[in-house]
Amino acid sequence: MKRFNFHWIVGGLAAIWSLQGFGARVLTLPGGLMFPAFSSSGLVNASALAMDWRAEVKALYAPPMDETYPHAYSGSVGYSSGQIGLNGGYLGSLQENTAFNSAFLAGAFRFKRLAVGASLRKPEFRNEDPIATDLSASFALSYRIRLGASLYSIGNEPQLGVGIGLGRPQQLTLAADLLFPVDPQGNGISDQYAIGISMTRTFESVAYSAGLKFNRQQDGFVNESTFEGNLGLAFVLNRHMNFTTLYHSNPHTITFGLAWVWTPPAEKYIREFQGQNRKTIWD
């Protein structure tokens, strides 16, 4: 009898959760290595794609703050079934009739608690630099704790990012990240060290985020340390359309954008939770 009652309790909580709008209205803001913005996960942590269940298309634009800044724009698309995720996007900028273009493509797969992902990045179409390859992994230590790592630019002065994430997406998340070179040279521009913390808070129709990062660039001649801060705000326009704005302190940029988001109907969430609960009880 206790097992039967527990089964219905889980289903009831899922139903209440979906009626509050979390199943239909999803807002995306960056939350560090463990909770990256979904449609651009391939740039940060591709494995995070398989830890979600949605489809998203996003377009962003950052106007120049003054004459020394370019026009920056990007577009990205992502899809995940909760087990397999795909992601691709384009980033560009324009200043004084000079354009820069880059793109990325990513994929991820989840097996129970472990998700693995890979990304291919072309930093600039016009140069002859090779395509950068990233590998990443995320592990659900518990329902509210995630651990993860991303290895960036494999084969070309790689950097390693590790992080821990706490909380639940679409409610409240906290994350801490650490970035460092795999093989410090002391004379390369990729010898970068960074520590970051971030937070996202989501309500039914509005969400906000905040983050702080300390960077130390070591090139053998000058060791420059900087602090970066960012603030984000997103709110629902209708059932599937969201508006997003982000502020970044270094360099000073304000980004605006629209995101179209699809998530499964609430009934699918409930069936999924019930199915997972049966496996947990009887396995």
Wavefront OBJ file of the C-alpha trace (Angstrom):
o trace
v 0.000 0.000 0.000
v 2.823 2.406 0.797
v 4.332 1.875 -2.622
v 0.995 2.568 -4.302
v 0.448 5.777 -2.322
v 3.967 7.002 -3.039
v 3.385 6.366 -6.721
v 0.328 8.626 -6.727
v 2.064 11.283 -4.635
v 4.770 11.625 -7.287
v 2.163 11.818 -10.056
v 0.198 14.434 -8.112
v 3.243 16.601 -7.536
v 4.066 16.403 -11.237
v 0.534 17.486 -12.095
v 0.713 20.476 -9.739
v 4.126 21.404 -11.161
v 2.742 21.348 -14.696
v -0.348 23.391 -13.780
v 1.946 26.120 -12.439
v 3.221 26.604 -15.972
v 6.685 25.082 -15.738
v 5.765 22.389 -18.247
v 4.634 24.885 -20.896
v 6.635 28.045 -20.223
v 10.384 27.580 -20.207
v 12.806 30.476 -19.855
v 16.485 30.163 -20.758
v 19.260 32.124 -19.076
v 22.944 31.206 -18.656
v 23.785 29.434 -15.413
v 27.464 28.584 -15.708
v 29.040 25.347 -16.878
v 26.354 23.085 -15.440
v 23.282 25.075 -16.540
v 24.190 26.799 -19.819
v 21.550 28.526 -21.939
v 19.985 25.584 -23.789
v 20.231 26.618 -27.438
v 23.902 27.606 -27.055
v 24.969 24.686 -24.836
v 27.420 23.530 -27.510
v 29.636 26.533 -26.760
v 29.858 25.783 -23.035
v 28.875 22.214 -22.158
v 27.313 20.089 -24.894
v 26.414 17.272 -22.485
v 23.867 19.579 -20.805
v 21.673 19.159 -23.906
v 20.819 15.593 -22.918
v 19.891 16.652 -19.382
v 16.862 18.567 -20.697
v 13.706 17.879 -22.732
v 12.728 20.617 -25.162
v 13.254 22.347 -28.505
v 14.425 25.961 -28.769
v 15.251 28.514 -31.449
v 16.911 31.757 -30.349
v 18.055 34.975 -32.051
v 20.182 37.571 -30.213
v 21.524 41.030 -31.074
v 23.985 43.268 -29.206
v 24.139 46.875 -30.478
v 27.483 48.734 -30.224
v 27.889 50.613 -26.949
v 30.088 53.179 -28.754
v 32.061 53.508 -31.989
v 34.720 51.072 -30.793
v 32.204 48.226 -30.432
v 30.823 46.110 -33.287
v 27.276 45.030 -34.016
v 27.046 41.458 -32.713
v 24.366 38.930 -33.566
v 23.761 35.211 -33.246
v 21.237 32.501 -33.972
v 21.009 29.022 -32.496
v 18.741 25.998 -32.400
v 18.641 23.063 -30.009
v 16.580 19.922 -29.511
v 16.634 17.236 -26.847
v 14.445 14.203 -26.201
v 15.785 13.959 -22.659
v 18.233 11.310 -23.850
v 19.634 12.579 -27.163
v 20.370 16.263 -27.826
v 21.453 18.232 -30.902
v 22.585 21.840 -31.118
v 23.888 24.237 -33.761
v 24.407 27.939 -34.147
v 25.978 30.925 -35.858
v 27.717 33.960 -34.354
v 28.736 37.093 -36.218
v 29.810 40.697 -35.838
v 30.126 43.724 -38.086
v 32.295 46.808 -37.607
v 33.380 49.350 -40.227
v 32.276 47.060 -43.061
v 34.369 44.200 -41.665
v 32.428 41.060 -40.792
v 33.469 38.125 -38.627
v 31.571 34.849 -38.715
v 31.752 31.657 -36.690
v 29.607 28.571 -36.160
v 29.265 25.535 -33.915
v 27.626 22.100 -33.975
v 27.096 19.807 -30.983
v 25.507 16.545 -29.916
v 24.908 14.722 -26.636
v 23.674 11.391 -25.300
v 22.482 10.469 -21.808
v 22.675 7.029 -20.214
v 20.837 7.056 -16.891
v 22.662 9.636 -14.743
v 25.597 10.248 -17.081
v 25.450 12.478 -20.172
v 28.310 12.945 -22.634
v 28.614 15.484 -25.424
v 30.893 16.777 -28.165
v 31.131 20.101 -30.006
v 32.776 21.298 -33.196
v 33.556 25.029 -33.381
v 34.856 27.105 -36.294
v 36.018 30.387 -34.683
v 36.358 32.365 -37.926
v 35.384 31.275 -41.431
v 38.077 33.268 -43.217
v 41.170 32.106 -41.345
v 42.928 28.766 -41.706
v 42.730 27.735 -38.078
v 41.492 24.155 -37.612
v 38.028 23.386 -36.319
v 38.094 23.254 -32.510
v 36.786 20.104 -30.827
v 35.330 20.027 -27.309
v 34.290 17.044 -25.184
v 32.064 17.287 -22.115
v 30.282 15.190 -19.504
v 27.621 15.776 -16.853
v 26.669 13.455 -14.010
v 23.553 13.691 -11.839
v 24.943 12.874 -8.415
v 21.424 13.263 -7.021
v 18.140 14.879 -8.017
v 19.513 18.347 -7.146
v 23.286 17.982 -7.582
v 25.190 17.847 -10.892
v 28.891 17.472 -11.545
v 30.492 18.125 -14.907
v 33.545 18.932 -16.981
v 34.349 20.260 -20.462
v 37.631 19.842 -22.305
v 37.978 22.692 -24.812
v 40.126 22.841 -27.983
v 41.450 19.301 -27.875
v 44.827 19.047 -29.597
v 45.451 22.804 -29.582
v 46.449 24.168 -26.143
v 43.389 22.651 -24.434
v 41.589 24.189 -21.489
v 39.647 22.197 -18.882
v 36.530 23.461 -17.151
v 35.035 21.680 -14.135
v 31.926 22.608 -12.222
v 29.215 21.736 -9.731
v 25.560 22.695 -10.027
v 22.898 22.730 -7.330
v 19.129 23.074 -7.571
v 16.494 22.477 -10.231
v 16.324 24.149 -13.664
v 13.238 26.323 -14.149
v 13.199 26.969 -10.400
v 16.487 27.868 -8.692
v 20.056 26.909 -9.659
v 23.466 27.722 -8.232
v 26.734 26.819 -9.971
v 30.479 27.179 -9.441
v 33.053 26.694 -12.222
v 36.830 26.477 -12.538
v 38.793 26.861 -15.825
v 42.518 26.184 -16.273
v 44.989 25.066 -18.986
v 45.650 21.329 -19.267
v 49.343 21.901 -20.068
v 50.410 25.364 -18.862
v 53.103 26.865 -21.088
v 53.532 30.253 -19.482
v 53.976 31.895 -22.861
v 50.729 31.123 -24.707
v 47.636 33.265 -24.935
v 45.529 30.258 -23.951
v 46.992 30.068 -20.452
v 43.841 31.364 -18.837
v 42.603 30.710 -15.330
v 39.066 31.567 -14.249
v 36.720 31.041 -11.318
v 33.018 31.723 -11.764
v 29.790 31.553 -9.785
v 26.294 31.948 -11.174
v 22.666 31.802 -10.148
v 19.322 31.590 -11.954
v 15.858 32.069 -10.449
v 12.718 31.252 -12.401
v 9.094 32.013 -11.645
v 6.065 31.171 -13.773
v 6.487 33.982 -16.316
v 9.760 35.710 -15.478
v 13.343 34.705 -14.668
v 16.576 36.425 -13.765
v 20.223 35.410 -13.531
v 23.466 36.768 -12.120
v 27.080 35.736 -12.396
v 30.581 36.798 -11.419
v 33.877 35.570 -12.876
v 37.507 36.204 -11.989
v 39.954 35.821 -14.918
v 43.730 35.686 -14.888
v 45.494 35.727 -18.265
v 49.102 34.521 -18.133
v 51.292 34.972 -21.214
v 54.807 34.956 -19.757
v 55.138 38.742 -19.865
v 51.971 40.261 -18.414
v 49.653 38.636 -15.908
v 46.355 40.472 -16.205
v 43.504 39.875 -13.759
v 39.943 40.991 -14.431
v 36.504 40.654 -12.905
v 33.439 40.105 -15.073
v 29.820 40.366 -14.044
v 26.612 39.587 -15.873
v 22.898 40.039 -15.255
v 20.040 38.488 -17.196
v 16.277 38.921 -17.384
v 13.754 36.877 -19.349
v 9.985 36.901 -19.449
v 7.189 35.125 -21.264
v 5.487 36.847 -24.211
v 3.116 33.971 -24.946
v 3.001 30.201 -24.579
v 6.085 29.572 -26.721
v 7.815 32.952 -27.171
v 10.197 34.526 -24.642
v 12.094 37.806 -24.522
v 15.647 37.829 -23.126
v 18.065 40.605 -22.245
v 21.594 40.165 -20.895
v 24.144 42.647 -19.535
v 27.868 41.840 -19.465
v 30.346 44.122 -17.718
v 33.650 43.320 -19.466
v 33.344 44.237 -22.232
v 30.229 46.320 -21.627
v 27.478 44.803 -23.754
v 23.706 44.618 -23.634
v 22.119 41.801 -25.621
v 18.466 41.482 -26.599
v 16.775 38.469 -28.086
v 13.757 36.308 -28.734
v 13.449 32.588 -28.114
v 10.813 30.158 -29.355
v 10.517 27.203 -26.986
v 8.586 23.940 -27.150
v 8.284 21.497 -24.275
v 6.260 18.276 -24.065
v 2.667 18.511 -22.827
v 2.157 18.153 -19.087
v 0.707 14.659 -19.569
v 4.016 13.446 -20.987
v 5.884 14.835 -17.979
v 3.529 13.028 -15.642
v 3.865 9.707 -17.495
v 7.646 10.095 -17.529
v 7.815 10.750 -13.787
v 5.472 7.839 -13.083
v 7.559 5.530 -15.271
v 10.781 6.578 -13.563
v 9.142 6.074 -10.178
v 8.097 2.509 -11.058
v 11.665 1.684 -12.077
v 13.024 3.171 -8.861
v 10.629 1.166 -6.690
v 10.778 -2.198 -8.441
v 14.344 -2.412 -9.769
l 1 2 3 4 5 6 7 8 9 10 11 12 13 14 15 16 17 18 19 20 21 22 23 24 25 26 27 28 29 30 31 32 33 34 35 36 37 38 39 40 41 42 43 44 45 46 47 48 49 50 51 52 53 54 55 56 57 58 59 60 61 62 63 64 65 66 67 68 69 70 71 72 73 74 75 76 77 78 79 80 81 82 83 84 85 86 87 88 89 90 91 92 93 94 95 96 97 98 99 100 101 102 103 104 105 106 107 108 109 110 111 112 113 114 115 116 117 118 119 120 121 122 123 124 125 126 127 128 129 130 131 132 133 134 135 136 137 138 139 140 141 142 143 144 145 146 147 148 149 150 151 152 153 154 155 156 157 158 159 160 161 162 163 164 165 166 167 168 169 170 171 172 173 174 175 176 177 178 179 180 181 182 183 184 185 186 187 188 189 190 191 192 193 194 195 196 197 198 199 200 201 202 203 204 205 206 207 208 209 210 211 212 213 214 215 216 217 218 219 220 221 222 223 224 225 226 227 228 229 230 231 232 233 234 235 236 237 238 239 240 241 242 243 244 245 246 247 248 249 250 251 252 253 254 255 256 257 258 259 260 261 262 263 264 265 266 267 268 269 270 271 272 273 274 275 276 277 278 279 280 281 282 283
